Amino acid sequence: MGELIDKIKGNVNEAIGKAKQHSDNPDTKAEGAAQELKGKAQQTAGKIKGALGDDI
C-alpha cells in the first residue's frame, strides 16, 4: 500500500512543481524545480517499496 501512496504523492508533487516552474517569479520557479525533484524521489521510493514487497 505504501508503494501506491508514494507513487501518487510523487506524481502530484511533480505536476505541481512543473506548474510552478512556469511562473515569472524566480523564487517560485526554484521552488517548483525542488518540488518536481521531490516528486521524482517519491516515485522512486514507491518503486523500491514495490520491488521489496513494501518491507522497508
N, C-alpha and C positions, 0 to 999 in steps of 0.2 A: 504494500500500500504506500509506503514511503517513496517508492520509486515513482509512482504516478504523481504524487503530490509535488515532488521535486521537479519533475518534468513540466508540470503545469505552471508552477511558480516561475520556473526558468523561462518558459515561453512568454508569460506575462511581463516579467522584468525586461526581457529582450525587446519586446514590442514597445513598451513604454520608453525604454532607452532610445530606441531608434526614432521614435516620435519627438523626443526632447532634442535630439541632435539637429532637427530642422528649425530650431529656434534661432532668432537673431542675437540672443543673449549668449555671450561666450561661457558664462558660468553654467547656464542651463545645458549648453552643448557638452561641456565637460562632464556634468552630472549624468547626462544621457549616455555618454560613452562608458562611464563607470557602471551604470545600471545595466547596460547591454552586456558587459563582461560578466557581471554578477549573474545575469540570466544564463549565460553560456556555462558558467561554472555549476549552477544549479542543475542544468540539464545533464551535464557530465556526471555529477553526483548521482542523479537518478539512474543513469545508465549503469554506473558502477554498482549501485544497490541492486539493480535488476540482475546483473551478472553474478553477484554474490548471494543472491537469494534474500536480499533485504536484511542480512545479518549484521550489517555494520551500523 
